[in-house]
């Protein structure tokens, strides 16, 4: 997983989506609530409904570097808050993603632990029902399995199958390098059309032929 983090640090979610149109992208309704949006780590999953006991259980079994993914059904009940973030930081977790409510924004807004949630609400759930831990869950409209690689930044949250993560991230890193070269050309005064195969692409489309817009040297 450490190699994945190195690659992820050189890419971003936009580049990942560009090289893999089938990547799982969580709903943009899950927003970063903390000071730091950047996270990368394997998922530890928990499913609970209007009761946050399962989140307590999950934090206790999660290991350093893990991302806690909470399937709260998108309901307007706080399933975590300040103390949960503090506990997660103490255990070295990489971040929290909650498809439900989060609270204590007075602390969370300045917290360096990446915290994402669908909603903000002061009303916490109960602590009477055991959560379902480390089974496939639905979070942000996509399936997340235990051990899936969760990556987030200012553009959003993506989920990768570990088996294909290295190839995807390597391609994303290569794309970022290409884009850096294009950015330098644009800064030097080149037009965007000169940096892509615009003429060829539009002509082929006009003839009804398959084509792909791509960067050019």
Secondary structure, 3 states (H helix, E strand, C coil): CHHHHHHHHHCCHHHHHHHCCCCEECCCCCEECCCCCCEEEEEEEEECCCECHHHHHHHHHCCCCCEEEEECCCCCCECCCHHHHHHHHHCCCCEEEEEEEECCHHHHCCCCCEEEEEEECCCECECCCCCEECCCEEECCEEECCCCEEEEECCEEEEECHHHHHHHHHHHHHHHHHHHHHHHHHHCCCCHHHHECHHHHHHHHHCCCCCCCCECC
